[in-house]
Amino acid sequence: MYNGFIPDLAIASEGKTLEDVIAYAQELLRKFFNLALKYETDVPEPSTLEETYEKWRGYKVMYVTATVK
């Protein structure tokens, strides 16, 4: 089992494979941003890669992108 976490938005994802985790994280990001737009919710600025590496030292870190329609 693999786990993923998007700390800036407190979103967690898990799956049987790393690909599953990424796909679920992308879907959760789409849903989060669509709801944020719908309800005019403020969204925090994303951390930089350097900030993320420093805060999560010892963990594997990657960026995940998602298209919001």
Buried (B, 14 or more C-beta within 10 A) or exposed (E): EBEBBBEEBEBBBEBEEEEBBBBBBBEBBBEBBEEBEEEEEEEEEEBEEEEBEEEEEEEEEEEBEBEEE
